[in-house]
Amino acid sequence: MRIHYRRLSLLAFFFISLSSIAFASGGLKGKWIGSSDWNLGEVLIFGEGGKASLDGESFKYSVPYEGLVVYSDRGLDLEMTYTIQGDTLKMSLMGEEVTYRRALDQPPPPAPKVKTPVKTPPPAPNPTGARHPNKPSGNPLASGNNPLSGANKASAPPDPFLRNFKGGGLVLTLTSKVGTLYSGTLTFGEESWAISSNQNANSLSGTFNVGEESFPFTAKLTGDKLSFETGGNKFQLLGDPLPSGNTGIPPKLQKIADGPTHPWKHPRGWFSMELPQGWSIGETDQDFILINPGFKETDTLDAIILLTFGTLEKREQNLDVAELMTKRIPDFQTFFRDQLIQVDQPDGPAQKVLAGNVPGATLSWQGKAANGQAVKVWTASVIKRNAFLTMIAIVLGENSDKYLPKSKQVFMSLQPNPPELNPQLMRAIAGRKLVLNLSGEGGTFFTTYQFSADRSVSRETMAGGITGGYDVNANSTLSGTWEVIGDELYMYFKDGQEGGQILLSNGAPAHVQLSSQKANFQ
């Protein structure tokens, strides 16, 4: 199930930079050579400033978000999805896929630096066989307990394994339990590795992963002391004090501004929040809001504060919000690096917090901008039903005390109100046809969607007069499913998801706003 904004995974945010808010094309830029049967040898070049060419024919392009490129030529906008894996570019149009290979006369875009795990001295290739100073900077998974399940945990005793254990330069962090299976991280010096283990009474046995290799370990708990053994090495670890009282309710954030605020509510009622005095909404889109923290036109942009929102995938909906944020750390890192913000591991594991009456979690990073200036990144998320809200504050220089307390004040005021399935609108749409007509000097695209009461939808797309290497009079038909959440139509096809806001006329569905185009019901 999807809510009414364009679906994003938790960390699939729109692109930003520290000097301006702009979308980026990332690894798409460069020269590509066609490698499919029908485009073999074709030369496709994505250049700077939104300029591109196909076999010498120039056109303009933009990348609204990663995975979608918009081709613009002679008044016609054509959306194509794409994926890049290594030196291979795959683009899809009307269900037809074409493939390109990166030209050999240019280097690929630089890959982010990846730490190489420290290897142990022979004969045991176990990274914990070497001694390092104690520096717990791990990447542990957060709790797997679902705070939205309604279970009363107040009377349950704390789990003696779910905490940090430290000693001899080693830090074992266990933060997620499913049945008898525990997961978390193992930190040794500056390296951190994911671990999984199985409980048997007061003992654990499991593995931790270093790259593609797995190493076994055993551990035995006696009171607060944990005897940890791996690769022929033994460590005596001491557990953090167990919490007392009700451990099911997350703590509140610290260092929050308490100045005057004014309310703001999403135009479609998806959520509301309180903005500090002097702050305003700078820009809104279907799945993000840019917050202006009091900047004037002549001010230097030394902070970017934004809110992104969307729906969770089904496999994400039963995860604790802290666990979900932690699982998405690699996506966070890739996103920041794509914006020329260099970050490494977060300052610590995702921390559970209470945002109003909704459980949430936070992560923070220290990083550097492209010009070498220090950057502080703070992120926080809340989940309600199948929806998420994520706040990002990126602050340059020594301005964290100026912007972060008020950013936290906004986050703590969030009141998510995700819509639900709308059977009334679905009954009004069943049996009807939706028509989208895109015409320009370069040709015409004519797409019809036929909706059935069993929630199936058939899409037929016809194209005529398209130049620039595309077939004339192309036709494509595909079946899928559909639903209405709130006032948003969602259609799910094998080649992707489509949809938009349903617009009413005299109380009945009349149009659907599909991206920048309006489709009409017949």
KOLVEXBA-858859 format. One record per residue (C-alpha): residue in one letter; x, z negated, y negated. Coordinates in pm, whole numbers, padded with zeros to 5 digits, always signed. Example, Ala and Ser with C-alpha at 12.3 -4.5 7.8 and 13.67 -1.06 7.14 Angstrom:
<sites>
A+01230-00780+00450;S+01367-00714+00106;
</sites>
This chain:
<sites>
M+00000+00000+00000;R+00123+00085-00346;I+00022-00043-00685;H-00041+00187-00972;Y+00304+00243-01112;R+00544+00497-00964;R+00698+00325-00661;L+01046+00188-00700;S+01241-00019-00452;L+01327-00356-00602;L+01647-00233-00758;A+01577+00139-00810;F+01568+00105-01183;F+01574+00369-01453;F+01919+00453-01586;I+02070+00279-01888;S+02394+00279-02083;L+02538+00027-02325;S+02537+00261-02622;S+02190+00409-02576;I+01896+00416-02341;A+01929+00743-02152;F+01874+00884-01809;A+02179+00985-01609;S+02244+01259-01356;G+02526+01074-01177;G+02681+01271-00893;L+02454+01571-00951;K+02682+01713-01219;G+02929+01976-01110;K+02945+02305-00925;W+02754+02360-00601;I+02756+02655-00357;G+02442+02746-00161;S+02478+02687+00214;S+02123+02749+00343;D+02031+03081+00502;W+01839+03216+00205;N+02062+03078-00076;L+02399+03132+00092;G+02673+03172-00167;E+02445+03097-00461;V+02629+02917-00744;L+02445+02626-00902;I+02611+02435-01188;F+02481+02116-01348;G+02670+02062-01671;E+02675+01820-01962;G+02395+01780-02213;G+02119+01888-01974;K+02257+02243-01941;A+02268+02419-01603;S+02296+02767-01455;L+02198+02942-01133;D+02408+03248-01053;G+02479+03286-01425;E+02117+03236-01542;S+02102+02942-01782;F+01831+02678-01784;K+01786+02317-01888;Y+01746+02017-01664;S+01688+01643-01680;V+01697+01357-01432;P+01411+01114-01506;Y+01533+00892-01224;E+01768+00920-00929;G+01631+01161-00668;L+01429+01378-00909;V+01554+01667-01123;V+01328+01855-01366;Y+01404+02227-01415;S+01294+02357-01758;D+01282+02725-01840;R+01061+02931-02072;G+00800+02662-02118;L+00771+02572-01749;D+00880+02238-01605;L+00947+02231-01233;E+01011+01902-01050;M+01243+01905-00748;T+01351+01610-00537;Y+01713+01583-00428;T+01952+01376-00220;I+02332+01371-00221;Q+02528+01269+00087;G+02902+01313+00050;D+02958+01676-00055;T+02609+01791+00047;L+02320+01836-00198;K+01970+01883-00057;M+01687+01993-00288;S+01320+02018-00199;L+01052+02235-00362;M+00694+02255-00229;G+00811+02118+00104;E+01090+02376+00139;E+01444+02239+00149;V+01765+02412+00042;T+02120+02289+00083;Y+02430+02321-00133;R+02791+02216-00079;R+03011+02085-00359;A+03256+02355-00469;L+03607+02307-00334;D+03769+02386-00668;Q+03659+02053-00817;P+03703+01693-00713;P+03395+01489-00615;P+03285+01209-00846;P+03495+00895-00798;A+03359+00649-00543;P+03329+00283-00635;K+03616+00066-00525;V+03552-00120-00202;K+03745-00429-00109;T+03940-00408+00215;P+03892-00721+00426;V+04204-00925+00488;K+04325-00870+00846;T+04472-01143+01057;P+04823-01146+01196;P+04848-01008+01550;P+04746-01064+01821;A+04402-01177+01697;P+04249-00928+01445;N+04027-01199+01296;P+04029-01214+00914;T+04005-01592+00919;G+04338-01610+01102;A+04512-01601+00762;R+04503-01889+00515;H+04366-01841+00166;P+04287-02072-00123;N+03934-02203-00126;K+03729-01977-00350;P+03364-01969-00245;S+03235-01652-00404;G+03011-01538-00124;N+02714-01312-00090;P+02482-01524+00128;L+02135-01420+00225;A+01866-01629+00068;S+01595-01818+00251;G+01376-01611+00481;N+01079-01848+00446;N+00787-01678+00273;P+00665-01888-00024;L+00347-01683-00038;S+00238-01767+00318;G+00053-02077+00204;A+00232-02304+00451;N+00275-02664+00335;K+00644-02744+00371;A+00639-03069+00179;S+00630-03284+00493;A+00886-03084+00692;P+01235-03239+00714;P+01521-03027+00574;D+01700-02806+00827;P+02051-02953+00881;F+02200-02605+00922;L+02053-02447+00606;R+02322-02543+00355;N+02687-02484+00261;F+02971-02606+00485;K+03322-02612+00336;G+03671-02695+00452;G+04020-02550+00498;G+03952-02264+00259;L+03644-02155+00455;V+03284-02162+00329;L+02996-02108+00570;T+02659-02057+00400;L+02348-02050+00618;T+02034-01974+00420;S+01790-01785+00642;K+01626-01883+00970;V+01388-01689+01194;G+01311-01876+01513;T+01651-01991+01642;L+01837-01716+01455;Y+02033-01809+01142;S+02193-01569+00894;G+02409-01608+00588;T+02769-01543+00486;L+03119-01655+00568;T+03360-01673+00273;F+03736-01696+00311;G+03945-01671-00001;E+03810-01377-00200;E+03641-01210+00096;S+03280-01256+00215;W+03119-01132+00537;A+02762-01133+00664;I+02702-01352+00968;S+02427-01394+01227;S+02403-01669+01487;N+02179-01828+01748;Q+02106-02201+01764;N+02125-02406+02083;A+02054-02774+02008;N+02327-02878+01762;S+02547-02573+01824;L+02565-02219+01692;S+02717-01907+01843;G+02728-01573+01668;T+02931-01304+01496;F+03040-01205+01147;N+03096-00847+01041;V+03404-00706+00867;G+03340-00341+00797;E+03241-00188+01130;E+03400-00467+01334;S+03233-00785+01460;F+03412-01112+01541;P+03263-01398+01744;F+03251-01762+01638;T+03111-02092+01761;A+03015-02402+01563;K+02899-02754+01652;L+02723-02987+01409;T+02767-03363+01417;G+02592-03527+01126;D+02729-03351+00817;K+03045-03232+00995;L+03063-02885+01143;S+03342-02783+01383;F+03390-02408+01338;E+03607-02197+01572;T+03694-01827+01563;G+03991-01609+01654;G+04182-01905+01798;N+04153-02099+01472;K+03957-02422+01423;F+03809-02543+01095;Q+03654-02877+01018;L+03379-02821+00760;L+03173-03070+00566;G+02811-02988+00479;D+02658-03029+00135;P+02422-03327+00106;L+02079-03247+00244;P+01799-03239-00016;S+01532-03504-00007;G+01164-03500-00093;N+00963-03179-00128;T+01207-02891-00079;G+00945-02616-00068;I+00902-02581-00446;P+01191-02404-00626;P+01346-02572-00932;K+01290-02452-01286;L+01548-02250-01475;Q+01795-02428-01698;K+01902-02347-02057;I+01569-02192-02159;A+01479-02137-02523;D+01176-02333-02643;G+01108-02165-02977;P+00779-02011-03091;T+00644-01710-02902;H+00364-01457-02923;P+00167-01317-02625;W+00193-00965-02487;K-00026-00817-02216;H+00033-00494-02029;P-00215-00230-02150;R-00355-00196-01798;G-00354-00566-01723;W-00074-00561-01464;F+00098-00869-01611;S+00138-01072-01929;M+00425-01261-02090;E+00531-01451-02400;L+00785-01285-02634;P+01009-01499-02859;Q+00945-01478-03229;G+01109-01162-03369;W+01113-00987-03029;S+00895-00685-02961;I+00830-00409-02710;G+01061-00116-02779;E+00954+00134-02514;T+00716+00145-02219;D+00685+00370-01918;Q+00498+00365-01588;D+00749+00131-01431;F+00963-00025-01702;I+00944-00193-02040;L+01234-00205-02284;I+01232-00524-02489;N+01376-00522-02841;P+01537-00864-02907;G+01504-00833-03283;F+01729-00531-03341;K+01697-00332-03661;E+01797+00033-03699;T+02132-00060-03855;D+02222-00327-03597;T+02486-00284-03328;L+02337-00265-02980;D+02506-00562-02810;A+02235-00638-02552;I+01986-00448-02339;I+01684-00640-02211;L+01430-00471-01990;L+01158-00538-01737;T+01091-00314-01439;F+00802-00343-01199;G+00662-00174-00894;T+00549-00213-00536;L+00739-00339-00236;E+00783-00140+00080;K+00596-00279+00379;R+00915-00401+00543;E+00994-00596+00224;Q+00660-00768+00179;N+00729-01063+00412;L+01071-01139+00267;D+01143-01431+00042;V+01219-01309-00311;A+01570-01461-00302;E+01641-01292+00030;L+01512-00963-00101;M+01732-00979-00411;T+02034-01063-00197;K+01967-00774+00041;R+01963-00546-00263;I+02296-00660-00406;P+02467-00331-00304;D+02194-00140-00489;F+02243-00360-00794;Q+02617-00289-00785;T+02570+00085-00746;F+02319+00092-01030;F+02550-00092-01270;R+02851+00121-01173;D+02652+00438-01234;Q+02603+00309-01588;L+02979+00255-01628;I+02940-00122-01594;Q+03199-00248-01349;V+03079-00547-01148;D+03201-00699-00824;Q+03029-00976-00631;P+02763-01182-00812;D+02852-01525-00944;G+02687-01679-00639;P+02394-01640-00401;A+02046-01565-00529;Q+01901-01887-00669;K+01535-01972-00617;V+01347-02064-00933;L+00988-02122-01035;A+00854-01878-01295;G+00531-02035-01413;N+00351-02096-01083;V+00515-01803-00901;P+00834-01837-00690;G+01122-01624-00815;A+01498-01582-00787;T+01795-01501-01009;L+02134-01332-00973;S+02411-01300-01230;W+02735-01106-01262;Q+03045-01093-01478;G+03157-00739-01553;K+03319-00495-01791;A+03187-00201-01988;A+03364+00134-01992;N+03559+00030-02302;G+03687-00283-02127;Q+03458-00522-02315;A+03327-00817-02116;V+02967-00795-02000;K+02731-01064-01873;V+02450-00941-01647;W+02152-01162-01560;T+01871-01051-01331;A+01558-01232-01217;S+01260-01131-01002;V+00918-01259-00904;I+00687-01133-00631;K+00311-01156-00609;R+00132-00995-00315;N+00301-00656-00271;A+00424-00627-00631;F+00748-00725-00800;L+00863-00785-01156;T+01237-00778-01227;M+01402-00865-01556;I+01752-00745-01648;A+01957-00869-01940;I+02291-00699-02008;V+02484-00871-02284;L+02812-00762-02441;G+03091-00987-02555;E+03026-01351-02635;N+02654-01312-02705;S+02510-01468-02388;D+02397-01782-02572;K+02218-01562-02825;Y+02012-01360-02579;L+02001-01521-02234;P+01802-01840-02319;K+01528-01630-02478;S+01540-01379-02190;K+01482-01671-01954;Q+01199-01788-02175;V+01031-01449-02129;F+01089-01451-01754;M+00947-01800-01714;S+00630-01692-01896;L+00557-01395-01668;Q+00206-01389-01523;P+00184-01105-01267;N-00163-00971-01194;P-00119-00675-00957;P-00439-00480-00886;E-00598-00440-00547;L-00762-00162-00348;N-01047-00009-00549;P-01323+00095-00304;Q-01560+00194-00586;L-01325+00460-00725;M-01235+00574-00372;R-01602+00639-00295;A-01630+00835-00621;I-01331+01055-00530;A-01403+01118-00161;G-01519+01476-00103;R-01390+01600-00438;K-01111+01840-00528;L-00834+01778-00782;V-00671+02082-00945;L-00337+02104-01126;N-00249+02427-01305;L+00101+02468-01450;S+00152+02791-01640;G+00441+02916-01849;E+00639+03226-01932;G+00827+03187-01604;G+00516+03188-01383;T+00230+02975-01257;F+00197+02683-01013;F-00152+02613-00886;T-00200+02296-00676;T-00524+02165-00528;Y-00583+01831-00356;Q-00888+01791-00132;F-00988+01429-00064;S-01180+01314+00244;A-01373+00993+00306;D-01140+00907+00597;R-00858+00870+00336;S-00689+01197+00434;V-00585+01446+00167;S-00483+01812+00191;R-00248+01962-00068;E-00214+02336-00122;T+00037+02476-00369;M+00062+02840-00475;A+00329+02985-00701;G+00348+03325-00859;G+00590+03507-01089;I+00870+03250-01062;T+01212+03389-01138;G+01558+03245-01105;G+01591+03285-00730;Y+01252+03148-00618;D+01009+03353-00408;V+00722+03523-00582;N+00373+03431-00452;A+00493+03131-00249;N+00236+02917-00068;S+00260+02571+00085;T+00004+02343+00255;L+00059+01982+00358;S-00166+01696+00475;G-00131+01328+00396;T-00322+01011+00315;W-00451+00861-00010;E-00578+00538-00166;V-00668+00396-00507;I-00510+00071-00625;G-00660-00053-00948;D-00700+00265-01151;E-00404+00444-00990;L-00431+00721-00732;Y-00163+00728-00460;M-00108+01023-00225;Y+00145+00999+00057;F+00294+01318+00201;K+00590+01372+00430;D+00789+01519+00142;G+00718+01225-00091;Q+00462+01025-00284;E+00244+01159-00565;G-00016+01005-00790;G-00109+00887-01134;Q-00364+00707-01346;I-00728+00803-01295;L-00902+00883-01624;L-01278+00838-01648;S-01543+01027-01840;N-01888+00867-01865;G-01784+00620-01598;A-01684+00887-01342;P-01334+01016-01240;A-01255+01322-01452;H-00876+01359-01457;V-00555+01221-01307;Q-00242+01190-01519;L+00023+01330-01281;S+00358+01263-01449;S+00343+01454-01778;Q+00060+01683-01661;K-00314+01626-01636;A-00503+01738-01324;N-00881+01790-01330;F-01147+01693-01077;Q-01389+01963-00972;
</sites>
